[in-house]
Amino acid sequence: WEAKKSMNLRRISLVFMVRAGTSGEAREHTKQAWQYRPGTARAYPLGVANSTPCTGRGTRIMQADWINSLVAFWQGLGTAPVTTVRVLGVLLAAWIMVRLAHHSIRVAARRITGRLTDRESAKRAGTLAQVGRYAVSVALWVLAGIMVLAELGVSVAPILGAVGVVGIAVGFGAQSLVKDYFTGFFILVENQIRQGDVVKIGEHQGLVEEVTLRYVRLRDYEGNVHFVPNGMITSVISMSRDFSYAVVDVGVGYREKVDEVVRVMQEVAAGLQADPDYARRILAPLEVAGVERWDNSAIVIRARMCVEPLEQHPVRREYLRRLKATFDERGIEIPFPQMTLHQGTPAGASARPAPPKG
């Protein structure tokens, strides 16, 4: 390196001497290292035929020498740096492609959802977009892993050939995992569960936050998160499909007139439906089913209102609040458990109380 550096400096000094028009001993010394053409300011290195003439500018010579030095240094390191750069390039390209794919799917889902007027179809589009992002991520990272193995010198062909054998082994050893993916696929195709629904799956109930080919994630009212594998799903109860019913059971005292109570319940329901805050939530007037049962201390009257999905609980709470206030104004009894005690007397004894002493 030192010898090469000194030779480069010597060549630069000779070029500047030629450009300055030096003569005599300096010119002869220059001719020994360079093929110099008198009358011109150009010099040609010895042993190089048909080479591009040097302009005599030291900056260009230094740049060429530095580039050659870097190339030589890089080649001297072997194949390890090249392999490392290629592996990093593959991983970076895979990450960029995953991000672009996710962004494209989000944009497409947003546009499709914006054109849909049906709320249920919009939910399904969001669910399919989530699964699409998951599938694209898996496919791209698997492809990137294969390319990284190829860059590291690992033969990919035997691995791909053994995929079939490995698939059979995995099919026997991980049957539950395979079942999860197949069940998840049919759940999505048949539109059984969607993001934003409130469902009950076995003992688990809550809001659907995520649906994948592997599991369904729910969050209950208390904030607890439930992960339910798709292979364990045998039945699904959806409480937010198309519409819901706010069902109320109203108990009144036995001395109250049932017809009067029903009219009061309908009046309260009509007032609730006329409220602007609840008008859009209620789809139909109150339906009174009638007397549901006779309890120990009350007559239970059942009724329901058709409401928007997931609006049954707030509508029911507000209706019961207003109904309680109206019952208090009208003097309608809302009974509570009562017990009447009767003191019995032994057989043959007089039921008349004994006279006081004294």
Summary of the structure (lengths in Angstrom):
residues: 358
radius of gyration: 43.9
end to end distance: 135.7
largest distance: 162.8
contacts: 894
relative contact order: 0.06
helix: 53%
strand: 16%
